[in-house]
Amino acid sequence: MSDLAVHAALFFVAFGAATLLPLQSEALLTGLLMADYAPALLIATAGVGNVLGSTVNWGIGRQVERFRHRRWFPANETQLDRARGWYRRYGKWSLLLSWVPVVGDPLTVVAGVMREPLPNFLVLVTIAKVGRYIALAVVVLGAR
């Protein structure tokens, strides 16, 4: 497989993993690190894909008010109120947990619902997501 195809695959898996799709970018990144691809380029590729996927979540969150009363909407008013309260309590700094499985992706949606400014969102999510990939690379490469 060409380097371009490898990095494109990593980008799209990382992008999808940041949304609500059940994908594991860490598993693919680990395999590619063990296959001796350039770590810095892999981390950059996965980081950009994952942050862009989270930005899609943020954008969806910005549109919640338009759709929340529709029958198909996946959250009820109580769940939305709970999420808003949690975000008000912990604020933008909670985005540093956006890398955490299960809670990280919904957190990026809530940031959009709460109208977190995009520059703040991007900085905090980038620190969290790229930091996770760097930590994973250190562990994987250090174990070899």
N, C-alpha and C positions, 0 to 999 in steps of 0.2 A: 504494500500500500504506500502511496506517495506521502511525503510529509504534509503536503497541502490537504490531502484527504484525511490524514490523521488529525490535524489541527481543526479542520472543519467539523469532523465528527465530535471532537472534544468540545468545541464551541457550542454546537447544537445540543449536545447532551447537557452541558452546564447551563445553557439557556433554559432548556426544558425543566431541568431539576429545580430551578429557581421559581418556577411556576408551580401549580398544583399537580403537575404530572409526576407520576411515580418513577423518577429516573435517579440514578446514582452517579453523579459526576466524580465523586471521590474514588469509586472503584475503577473507573476508566483512567483517571489521572494516575492512580497507583500503578496500574498495569503499564502505562506509557512511561512512567518514571523508571520502572524496573526494566523496561525495554531500551533504556539509554537514550531517550529523546532529550533534547535540551530542556533542563528543568525551568529556567527562567521563561522561556517561550511558552512552555506548557502552562505555567502558572498565569502568565499574562492572558493566554487564550481562554483558559477556564474562567479567570477572573472577569474578563470583559463579557463573556457569555452569561455568567451568573448574575453580574450586576445589571446587565440589560434585561434579563428575565425578571429580576426583582423590580426593575423600573416599569415593566409591563404591569406587574401586580399593583404598583403604586398608581398607575394610570387607571386601572380598573377600579381601585378604591376611590379615586376622584369622581367616578361616575356612579357610585353606589346610590346616591340620593335619587337619581333618575329611575332606578329599577327596583328599589327595595320593597315596593308595594305589589310587585308582580307575583303571581302564584309560584312561578318557577324559581324565584330568588332563593339562594341556598341558606340564608340566615334570617332568623326572625328578629323582631324588634328587641327582645330581651338579650339575645346574643350580641346584637349591634351595640346596645347600651353598655353591656359588660365590657366589650372590646374598647369602646370609647373611654370608659372609666379607667380601664387599665392603662391606656395610652396617656390619658391626662395625668395619672399618678406617676408614671415612670418617664413620660416624655420621649423626646427624640433619642435620648441615650439608650433607650430600649432597642434601637435599631442595631446596636452593637451585638445583639443576640440574633440577628437575622440569619446567621449561619447555622443556628441550632435546628436539627431535624424536627419536623412536625410543627413547631411553633414559629419558626423563622419566616416561612412563606406567608402565612396569614398576617403576621406582624407587618410585613411590607404592604399588604393590602390596607390594613388599618391606618398605616401612616398616610396613605392616600386619602382615606376617608376623613382623617383629621387634618387634612390640608397642610401636611408638613411640606415646607418649601423644597423644591427639587434639589437645589444645591446642597442643603443640609442632608437630605436623604442620600444623595450620591456619595458624599464624603463618608458618612457613617457606614453605609452599606458596603462601600468599597473597602474600608478598613476591616470590617468583619469578614467579608467573603474572601478577599485576597489573603487576609491574615490566616484564615483557616487553611487555604491551599498551601501557603508557605509552611505552616506548622506540619501539615501532612507530608510535604516534600522533605522536610528536615527529618521526620520520623522514618520515612521510607528509605531515604538515601543514607541515613545514619545506621540503619539496620543491615546494610549490605556490606 
